Amino acid sequence: MIRSLHILVSLLLILIALPGLGQQQPDSKNQLSPEAFISIVRSYHPVARQADLALDLAEANLTASRAGFDPLFTMNAERKTFDGRNYYDFVRPELRIPTWYGIEVKAGLENNMGDYLNPEVSKGRSSYLGISVPVGKGLVMDKRRAALKQARIFRDQSKAERILAINDLLYEAYSSYWNWVAAWAAYNLVSEQVRLNESRYAFVKTTFEQGDRPAIDTTEALAQLQTFQLAQNEAWMRFRGAGLDLSNFMWMANDSPYYLPPNVRPDPVWEKLSTDTVRLPVLEDLLSTARIAHPKLTVYDHKLKSLDVEKRLKFQENLPYLNLKGNLLNKGYDVFDKGTWAYYSNNYKIGFDLSVPLRLSQGRGEYRAAKIKIQTTELDRAQTGLEIGNKIRNSFNELATLQSQVRLAGQNSQSYQRLLSGEEMKFRAGESSLFLVNSRETKALEARQKYAELRAKFFKSYYGLEWAAGQLR
């Protein structure tokens, strides 16, 4: 599995893992390992922080959506006195308790006094316990339940979006790191050639002064040295540029950017790793896992769940609104006093509310729109799944090809190095020309550069396969 491969490569790559920047700086040897770098990115990069904040926001919205099921206490009190008469004086506290299935329970007290009370109002102290039950619209789904269900789905969707954002961020960070490693390897190789050519130029100059070589050899040796010195300057410039790109991912705990110093180097342990020891994952396992757990597909799954809730809610718009309601009544502040069936059969209040849209235009239109949204999202998910599968196959093929190319490039580099060593021996023995040595040296350097470039590209592609499968965490 790709996860086990990640652990294997991580164990091979890591020398020192730094827990955080600010407390996390490259070690005393000025080396930065990939695991230390990724630890910094995970902890302090703004995208990672924003992903955490998005999840916190979803939790906050979920808490707010639960307000639709909070018990509600209300108090209505009013008094009117005019021209010496007490028109009315009433106090009416009430407690309403909504439940999940749309049923609402309410209980209240009333104290109604005055000379001009509404005839529908019971004079004096009274109490009631009532219930309201939706029979048509709102029985299976209503806006309160839909809002809470969707808030829960959005919270889970935010978790998947956070994983997706981290997956993309870490791939970009790993790519930048291995580009930096490749630039450092190229600079090192050219610097080594500069040192060798300085030694060769000194040797040729000495033999010329002793009369053993013509003056043109000193010019050719100097030209070769100057060529490599120019290449060294260009390689250093590319390495510094790669370091600045790497700094884009490095932040400190106080949300300020961190600029990588020019004396920091990649961890050299990667140079000793053999790419042949990395076992490639089983392609079908990668595809199967991605179909189930890829965060981008998980986001679509949550969107479909939310749209299904919306469809069920819109279907309710086609039903008539029929709400049954009833209250048990009693005198005084204890509704259960004298609570016999015979008593309540003469002390109650019942009724219903009915509303029926005759053409159902809004309900039918919104329900159809909800179904179309689901179909559109399902097509998007299918297309995304196909793209993810092809991306995994392409990354897998690239990784397998690179593993073979690294092996061939290593053998090719060794062959050119043997040719160069033999030519140098012949040159020092006076049996070869400096032109042939320089030609062999240029080819050997190109082969070594290609080998180092492919090795860095292999590790970059390894994490690219994890990214394609959506498993970078």
C-alpha positions in Angstrom: 0.0 0.0 0.0 1.1 3.6 -0.7 0.9 4.4 3.0 3.4 1.8 4.0 5.7 3.0 1.2 5.5 6.5 2.5 6.6 5.3 6.0 9.5 3.4 4.4 10.8 6.3 2.4 10.2 8.7 5.3 12.3 6.5 7.6 15.0 6.4 5.0 15.0 10.2 4.4 14.7 11.5 7.9 17.7 12.3 10.1 16.3 15.0 12.3 12.6 15.9 12.5 12.1 19.4 13.7 8.8 20.0 15.5 8.2 23.6 14.6 9.7 26.7 13.2 10.5 29.4 15.7 11.5 26.4 17.8 12.3 24.7 14.5 15.4 25.9 12.7 17.7 23.9 10.5 20.2 22.0 12.7 23.7 22.9 13.7 25.0 21.4 10.5 22.7 23.7 8.5 20.8 20.8 7.0 17.1 20.6 6.3 15.5 17.2 6.0 12.2 16.7 4.0 10.4 15.6 7.2 11.6 18.6 9.1 10.5 20.9 6.2 7.0 19.2 5.9 6.6 19.5 9.7 7.0 23.2 9.4 4.5 23.4 6.5 1.9 21.3 8.3 2.2 23.4 11.5 2.4 27.0 10.2 1.6 27.4 6.5 -1.4 29.8 6.1 -3.3 27.2 3.9 -3.0 24.6 6.7 -4.1 27.1 9.2 -7.1 28.2 7.0 -8.1 24.6 6.6 -8.3 24.2 10.4 -10.3 27.5 10.6 -12.7 26.3 8.0 -13.4 23.2 10.1 -13.9 25.4 13.1 -16.3 27.6 11.1 -18.3 24.5 10.2 -18.5 23.5 13.8 -19.8 27.0 14.7 -22.4 26.8 12.0 -23.5 23.4 13.3 -24.0 24.9 16.8 -26.0 27.8 15.3 -28.3 25.4 13.4 -29.2 23.6 16.6 -31.0 26.8 17.7 -34.1 25.7 15.8 -34.6 23.0 18.5 -33.8 25.2 21.5 -36.7 25.6 24.0 -38.2 29.1 23.8 -39.6 31.1 26.8 -41.8 34.1 26.0 -43.6 36.5 28.2 -46.4 38.8 27.1 -47.6 41.3 29.7 -49.7 44.4 29.1 -52.0 46.8 31.1 -54.4 49.5 30.0 -56.1 52.0 32.3 -58.1 54.9 30.9 -60.4 57.4 32.5 -60.3 55.6 35.8 -61.2 52.3 34.3 -59.1 49.2 34.2 -59.5 48.1 30.6 -57.3 45.0 30.8 -54.3 43.7 32.7 -52.7 40.4 31.7 -49.6 38.4 32.1 -49.0 35.4 29.8 -45.7 33.4 30.2 -45.2 30.5 27.8 -42.6 27.8 27.2 -42.3 26.1 23.8 -40.3 22.9 23.2 -39.8 21.9 19.6 -39.0 18.2 18.9 -37.2 16.5 16.0 -40.3 15.2 14.2 -41.9 18.6 13.9 -44.1 18.2 17.0 -44.1 21.2 19.2 -45.1 21.1 22.9 -46.1 24.2 24.7 -47.2 25.1 28.3 -48.2 28.4 29.7 -49.9 30.4 32.4 -52.4 33.3 32.1 -53.7 35.9 34.5 -56.3 38.0 32.7 -58.0 40.9 34.5 -60.0 44.0 33.5 -63.4 45.3 32.4 -62.9 45.0 28.7 -61.2 41.7 28.1 -61.6 40.0 24.7 -64.5 37.5 25.1 -62.2 34.7 23.8 -59.9 35.2 26.7 -60.5 33.3 30.0 -60.8 35.7 32.9 -58.6 35.2 36.0 -55.9 32.6 36.4 -55.6 29.7 34.1 -53.0 27.3 32.7 -52.7 25.1 29.6 -50.6 22.3 28.1 -50.7 22.0 24.4 -49.3 20.2 21.4 -49.0 21.0 17.7 -48.5 18.1 15.2 -47.8 18.6 11.4 -49.7 16.0 9.4 -48.9 17.0 5.8 -46.0 19.4 5.0 -43.3 19.2 7.7 -44.1 15.7 8.9 -41.1 14.0 7.3 -38.8 17.0 6.8 -39.0 20.7 7.6 -36.6 23.6 7.4 -35.3 23.2 11.0 -34.4 19.6 10.5 -33.0 20.2 7.0 -30.8 23.0 8.3 -29.4 20.8 11.1 -28.8 17.8 8.8 -27.1 20.0 6.2 -24.9 21.6 8.9 -23.8 18.2 10.0 -23.0 17.2 6.4 -21.1 20.5 5.9 -19.0 19.8 8.9 -18.0 16.4 7.5 -17.5 18.0 4.1 -15.2 20.6 5.7 -13.1 17.8 7.1 -12.8 16.3 3.6 -12.0 19.7 2.2 -9.4 20.2 4.8 -7.7 16.9 3.9 -7.9 17.8 0.2 -6.3 21.2 0.9 -3.5 19.6 2.9 -3.0 17.0 0.2 -2.5 19.7 -2.4 -0.3 21.9 -0.2 2.0 19.0 0.8 2.5 18.0 -2.8 3.5 21.5 -3.8 5.8 21.6 -0.8 7.4 18.3 -1.6 7.9 19.3 -5.2 9.6 22.5 -4.2 11.8 20.6 -1.8 13.0 18.1 -4.4 13.5 20.9 -6.9 15.8 22.5 -4.3 17.6 19.2 -3.8 18.2 18.8 -7.5 19.5 22.4 -7.8 21.9 21.8 -4.9 23.1 18.5 -6.5 23.8 20.3 -9.8 25.7 23.0 -8.0 27.8 20.4 -6.1 28.7 18.5 -9.3 29.8 21.6 -11.1 31.8 22.9 -8.1 33.6 19.5 -8.0 34.5 19.9 -11.6 35.8 23.4 -11.0 38.1 22.1 -8.3 39.4 19.3 -10.6 40.0 21.7 -13.4 41.8 24.1 -11.2 44.1 21.2 -10.3 44.4 20.2 -14.0 45.2 23.7 -15.1 48.0 24.0 -12.5 49.4 20.6 -13.7 49.3 21.6 -17.4 50.9 25.0 -16.6 53.7 23.3 -14.7 54.4 20.8 -17.4 54.4 23.7 -20.0 56.9 25.6 -17.9 59.0 22.4 -17.8 58.9 22.2 -21.6 56.8 19.0 -21.7 53.6 20.5 -23.2 52.8 23.2 -25.8 51.4 26.6 -24.8 48.1 25.9 -26.4 47.4 23.2 -23.8 47.4 25.9 -21.0 44.9 27.9 -23.0 42.6 24.9 -23.5 42.8 24.0 -19.8 42.0 27.6 -18.8 39.1 27.7 -21.2 37.7 24.5 -19.7 38.1 25.9 -16.2 36.4 29.1 -17.1 33.5 27.2 -18.7 32.9 25.3 -15.5 33.2 28.5 -13.4 30.4 30.1 -15.4 28.3 27.0 -15.0 29.0 27.1 -11.3 27.7 30.7 -11.0 24.6 29.7 -12.9 24.0 26.7 -10.8 24.4 28.7 -7.6 21.9 31.2 -8.9 19.4 28.4 -9.6 20.0 26.9 -6.2 19.3 30.3 -4.5 16.1 30.7 -6.6 15.0 27.2 -5.6 15.7 28.2 -1.9 13.5 31.3 -2.3 10.7 29.1 -3.8 11.1 26.8 -0.8 10.8 29.8 1.6 7.2 30.3 0.2 6.2 27.3 2.3 8.1 28.2 5.5 6.3 30.3 8.1 6.9 30.9 11.8 4.6 30.4 14.8 3.7 34.2 14.8 2.4 34.0 11.2 5.5 35.8 9.8 7.3 34.4 6.8 10.7 32.7 7.2 13.4 33.2 4.6 15.7 30.2 4.2 19.4 31.3 4.7 21.8 30.6 1.8 24.0 28.4 4.1 21.2 25.9 4.7 21.7 22.7 2.7 19.5 19.6 1.9 20.0 16.6 4.1 22.7 14.6 2.3 21.2 11.2 3.4 19.1 11.1 0.2 22.3 10.7 -1.8 22.9 7.3 -0.2 19.4 6.0 -0.9 19.0 3.4 -3.6 15.8 3.9 -5.6 15.8 0.1 -6.3 15.0 -0.6 -2.7 11.6 1.3 -2.9 8.9 -1.2 -3.8 6.2 0.1 -6.0 2.6 -0.2 -4.8 0.0 -2.3 -6.4 -1.8 -0.2 -8.9 -5.2 -1.8 -8.3 -5.0 -1.2 -4.6 -4.3 2.5 -5.2 -7.2 2.8 -7.5 -9.5 0.9 -5.1 -8.5 3.0 -2.2 -8.9 6.3 -4.1 -12.4 5.3 -5.3 -13.4 5.0 -1.7 -11.4 7.5 0.3 -10.1 10.2 -2.1 -10.9 13.5 -0.4 -12.1 15.1 -3.6 -14.7 12.3 -4.1 -15.6 12.4 -0.5 -16.5 16.1 -0.9 -18.8 15.2 -3.8 -20.4 12.5 -1.6 -21.2 15.0 1.1 -22.6 17.4 -1.5 -24.9 14.7 -2.7 -26.1 14.0 0.8 -26.8 17.7 1.3 -28.7 17.8 -2.0 -30.7 14.8 -1.0 -31.8 16.6 2.1 -32.8 19.6 0.0 -34.7 17.3 -2.4 -36.7 15.8 0.5 -37.4 19.2 1.8 -38.6 20.5 -1.6 -40.9 17.4 -2.0 -42.7 18.6 1.2 -43.7 21.8 -0.7 -46.0 19.6 -2.8 -47.9 18.5 0.3 -50.8 20.4 1.9 -50.0 22.2 5.1 -52.1 20.6 7.8 -51.3 21.3 11.4 -53.3 19.8 14.2 -53.2 21.6 17.5 -54.8 21.2 20.9 -54.6 22.5 24.5 -55.7 21.1 27.8 -57.1 23.9 30.0 -57.4 24.3 33.7 -58.2 27.1 36.2 -55.4 28.2 38.4 -51.7 27.7 37.7 -51.7 23.9 37.9 -52.9 22.4 34.7 -52.9 18.9 36.1 -55.2 19.9 39.1 -58.5 18.0 38.8 -56.9 16.2 35.8 -59.6 13.6 35.1 -60.9 12.7 31.7 -64.4 14.0 32.6 -62.9 17.3 33.5 -60.7 17.7 30.4 -63.5 16.6 28.1 -65.1 20.0 29.0 -61.9 22.1 29.3 -59.9 22.0 26.1 -59.1 23.9 23.0 -58.5 22.2 19.6 -58.2 23.2 16.0 -56.2 22.9 12.8 -54.5 25.0 10.2 -54.9 24.1 6.5 -53.2 25.6 3.5 -53.2 24.0 0.0 -51.5 25.6 -3.0 -53.8 24.8 -5.9 -51.3 24.6 -8.7 -48.2 23.5 -6.8 -46.1 25.6 -9.2 -43.4 26.5 -6.7 -43.2 23.0 -5.1 -43.0 21.2 -8.5 -40.4 23.6 -9.9 -38.1 23.5 -6.8 -38.4 19.7 -6.5 -37.4 19.3 -10.2 -34.5 21.8 -9.7 -33.3 19.8 -6.7 -33.3 16.5 -8.8 -31.4 18.2 -11.6 -28.7 19.5 -9.1 -28.2 15.9 -7.9 -27.8 14.6 -11.4 -25.3 17.3 -12.3 -23.3 16.6 -9.2 -23.3 12.9 -9.9 -22.0 13.5 -13.4 -19.3 15.8 -11.9 -18.3 13.1 -9.4 -18.1 10.5 -12.2 -15.9 12.7 -14.3 -13.7 13.6 -11.3 -13.4 9.9 -10.5 -12.2 9.1 -14.0 -9.7 12.0 -13.9 -8.3 10.8 -10.5 -8.0 7.2 -11.8 -6.1 8.3 -14.9 -3.9 10.6 -12.8 -3.0 7.7 -10.5 -2.2 5.5 -13.5 -0.1 8.2 -15.1 1.8 8.9 -11.8 2.3 5.2 -11.3 3.7 4.7 -14.8 6.0 7.7 -14.4 7.3 6.4 -11.1 8.0 2.9 -12.5 9.7 4.4 -15.6 11.8 6.7 -13.4 13.0 3.8 -11.3 14.3 2.1 -14.4 15.8 5.4 -15.7 17.6 6.0 -12.5 19.2 2.6 -12.7 20.3 3.1 -16.3 21.5 6.7 -15.6 23.6 5.4 -12.8 25.2 2.7 -15.0 25.7 5.3 -17.7 27.4 7.7 -15.3 29.8 5.0 -14.1 30.7 4.1 -17.7 31.5 7.7 -18.6 33.5 8.1 -15.4 35.6 5.0 -16.2 36.2 6.5 -19.7 37.3 9.8 -18.2 39.6 8.1 -15.6 41.3 6.1 -18.4 41.7 9.2 -20.6 43.2 11.2 -17.7 45.7 8.4 -17.1 46.7 8.4 -20.7 46.9 12.2 -20.7 49.3 12.2 -17.7 51.3 9.6 -19.4 51.5 11.8 -22.5 49.5 9.4 -24.7 46.3 11.5 -25.0 45.4 15.1 -25.7 43.7 17.6 -23.4 41.0 18.0 -26.0 40.0 14.3 -25.5 40.1 14.7 -21.7 37.9 17.8 -21.8 35.4 16.0 -24.1 35.3 13.0 -21.8 34.9 15.2 -18.8 32.0 17.1 -20.3 30.2 13.9 -21.1 30.9 12.5 -17.7 29.5 15.6 -16.0 26.4 15.5 -18.1 25.8 11.9 -17.2 26.3 12.6 -13.5 24.0 15.6 -13.6 21.3 13.5 -15.4 21.6 10.8 -12.8 21.2 13.3 -9.9 18.3 15.0 -11.6 16.5 11.7 -12.2 17.0 10.6 -8.6 15.5 13.9 -7.3 12.7 13.5 -9.8 12.0 10.0 -8.6 11.4 11.0 -5.0 9.3 13.9 -6.2 7.3 11.5 -8.4 6.9 9.2 -5.4 5.1 11.9 -3.4 3.2 12.8 -6.6 1.7 9.3 -6.7 0.6 9.7 -3.1 -0.9 13.1 -4.0 -2.8 11.6 -7.0 -4.2 9.0 -4.7 -5.2 11.7 -2.2 -3.2 10.3 0.7 -0.7 13.0 1.6 -1.5 14.1 5.1 
